[in-house]
């Protein structure tokens, strides 16, 4: 596996961690707050931010590869990562 | 211009190119879950936003709604998988697949009608995003349509690539965080005040109309499946994506939004405004972001599909330019104040679409078994095939009549009528046996 592919794999792993963290904050901690309270807003807001960044890195990791923006590569079955030149 | 049905070229096409005039090459195919995300995004607005409030306040028991959704979606799934598989096989969008049925000039008429019909709903999406932005930011409604257009442009400009990027953020958000929030509010709802908790007894009187409603609302989307399924590696991937998207998209999102609606609205509220529901539950910021994301993921699909149809009308202009023109067109419709009159017209026109899935299935699955080749029009150099317009017109009349009479499954009846009539009429192109 080339350097680019390894870098993208690392981005996906960090993404999974951020999604889990976002889920913990936004999805589980809200059960400890009442609707409309400051804590509720903070949990949903911060959870959304962290979770969405995580899902971009996990599922939309193509956005971190220059080949994607050049239109020469998209992730798919059998071509998950761009080849190094 | 490249041959629209030629095999994929590996040369660099640039980021904005969406393989709109060529077959999608093998190295541009996407995984099945990614295809499912695209389709879930298309359903998010219709089922997630609109139906949630309707179901909560409709005085129908939850098990009635669940059975309509399951049975309706099983019927739809047949269409989605069969037509989606055509996209995976041909690797070209619906506007070019239409050439196989109507001929290259006949397909222009089909695509022009599609453009007129769907632009109203696409503009409605822009209008709804604008209203949601106004609700949660307080920005004047004179300005928010422009912001909405810029958002949709951002995610539809490169076709599948940018739509996928938005879906890759929004769909996990809907299915994990918003789901957890729905569970949270589910514990706080007084369910006895809502129709969803109705006792047994009123099931059959609403059954047929409920299933008819689910089928009718989504049969149109079935013939548009090749627009995304052309990026599928195989029929199996299309089946996995369509099944996941239909059942989770419609069932889960409907119940999820019903829960929010049941929490946010009182039974005395006359209109289930999705912006009001989500902002009452989640506050102006997160509620506003959620509603914008829900409508945005649908609206960008609409403009993507429209721009693909426009390319078939005049392929010398790139799809992304049409995309911009269509978005500006929708702004003009909104600012001119004619959007709702246009939607009334598009609603009337909706009766004509149910014939198309029937003819597509006939062309690819029935006719080859009757020795009529899929590429018969191209082989015989027929550029305007009159034949499909006959079953199309008859099926539209049947759908209209059944709708007027309140009979069940008008769209399904129209699709099956078109399938049978088109198969029979196309036999004039049957190859002679050896």
Interface residues (C-beta under 8 A of the other chain):
Chain A: X19 X22 X23 X26 X27 X28 X30 X31 X35 X36 X40 X41 X44 X45 X47 X48 X51 X52 X55 X56 X58 X59 X60 X62 X63 X68 X69 X70 X71 X72 X73 X74 X75 X76 X77 X78 X79
Chain B: X12 X13 X14 X15 X16 X17 X27 X28 X29 X30 X31 X34 X37 X161 X164 X165 X168 X169 X172 X173 X176 X177 X180 X181 X184 X185 X188 X231 X233 X237 X281 X282 X283 X285 X286 X289
